[in-house]
Amino acid sequence: QVQLVESGGGLVQAGGSLRLSCAASGRTFTSYVKAWFRQAPGKEREFVAAISWSSSGISYANSVKGRFTISRDNAKNTVYLQMNSLKPEDTAVYYCAADPTVGISRAYSQTDYSYWGQGTQVTVSS
């Protein structure tokens, strides 16, 4: 059984920071591309960031470039999303995703991911 569990969400004021974590269990995820997506109320889920197994390939949505940093610790089967300079428009449920076949060039394509976490709420107040 594959499980992805997100943590680290919460309520923060605009300009603040949060660090999300996604811990994987059940299989060896070292070679998987891992990604973060988010879904705001009334909107479709959108790509945020992705990282290749070696961390040599990283991709960000334009809306978070320069503010968010994705990283991973393969020894801990965990991927992180450091979010700085948060804005009210970053408010959303954040999901992590993983798949053994997704390449970093298609990391934005949520339909290609087999495994998803349950999500963690991030709320940024103005």
C-alpha positions, 0 to 999 in steps of 0.5 A: 500500500502506498501512502503520502501524508502531508503536514505543516499547513496552517494559518499565517499572515501575508508575508509569512512563511510555512514549510510543508512536508510530505512523507511517503511510506509503503514503497521505495519512492527514491526514484519517483518524481514528487510534486506539489499541487494546490486547490483553492476554493472554487478553482481547479487544482493547479501545479505548484512545484516538482522535483526529480529523484536526484534533485537535479530537475526542479520545476515551479509554477510562475506564480510561486517562483522566487518565493517557494522552494521544493526539496527532498530527502530520499533517506527519509522518503520526504519532500518539502515545500518551503513557502516564503512571502506568502500571499492571500492568493496562496490560500488553498489545500496543498497536495503532494503527488508521486509517480514512478513514470512521470518525467520532470518535463511533464511534472505539471500534468496532474493526470499523470500521477498515481499517488496522492496525499490527502492534502493540508490546508494553507490559509494566508490572511491579509 
